[in-house]
Amino acid sequence: MTDSIQIHRKKASFILAVSVTSYSVIATYLYNRHQINLMEYTTPIILSIVLLTLSCAFSQRFFYRYLIKNNVCISFGKQKESIPLEIKLPSDTITPEVEVIEMPAAKNDYTDGYDERIAEIERKKAEQQADIMRVMHDYTTYSMAEFLSKDDLITLHENIECFAHGQCDLYKPIRSKFDTPLNTLDIRHFVWNIGIRLNISVEKCAEFIKTIFPHELKNATLFYLSKNLRTTGICKIPLDIPLKGEYYFNCLKKADDETAGSDRLK
């Protein structure tokens, strides 16, 4: 737009310059050759043209403001089709109603049943833990009844509950019978058989037996006990190594099988 205006201005200034120069040359030639003063003839014409130009300019400005203010459009020729800003339908035109179908909001159902599943998992864990403790107590009675009095055996069961729940400050000391005493290897095997099934470290196992059997293990250190829980030798309580993921005792299963065989013979 700016370049076009500049071109028009250059053309207009060129025409005006040529006109003024031509007028000066013609006026000078006529005055020198024929003593004709061109200004006497052209001055009224020039003044008339100036007055007409000014009148036209003022009239154009007046009509332009009037047409713009009153939004009047007068066409003197073929107009180019313009893109309507807004298409207005006639008032009697009926537009068909479009049925809007509302889609139900998608519901995230991926976590449905989560709470029930967690509750089921916790229930199974509690049931398994209770079964493990039942097996621990069965094994304790089976393996220790020969060496302990009934009262000490009850205390040992209480100690095992504390052992399983990490309540080492509640341990109570006991002592095996005089006529059937426990040796250190029996005690070490017993606690290892329990500790491996309860997933308790050897250090905690050593602390457990050192506390509840202070008489039998008075000469053994915690370090020695923790490093020698699985030592083999002559003993009455053998190591009972469970299968991976299992917690049942082979000695109890063997005893059950022997009892079942005796019942069948009877």
Sequence and secondary structure as in RCSB ss.txt:
>XXXX:A:sequence
MTDSIQIHRKKASFILAVSVTSYSVIATYLYNRHQINLMEYTTPIILSIVLLTLSCAFSQRFFYRYLIKNNVCIS
FGKQKESIPLEIKLPSDTITPEVEVIEMPAAKNDYTDGYDERIAEIERKKAEQQADIMRVMHDYTTYSMAEFLSK
DDLITLHENIECFAHGQCDLYKPIRSKFDTPLNTLDIRHFVWNIGIRLNISVEKCAEFIKTIFPHELKNATLFYL
SKNLRTTGICKIPLDIPLKGEYYFNCLKKADDETAGSDRLK
>XXXX:A:secstr
 HHHHHHHHHHHHHHHHHHHHHHHHHHHHHHHHH   HHHHHHHHHHHHHHHHHHHHHHHHHHHHHHHHTT    
SS       SS    TT                 TTTTHHHHHHHHHHHHHHHHHHHHHHHHHHHHHHHTTTS H
HHHHHHHHHHHHHHTT GGG       SSS   HHHHHHHHHHHHHHHT  HHHHHHHHHHH TTTTTT  HHHH
HH TT  SS SS      TT    HHHHHHHHHHHHHHHH 
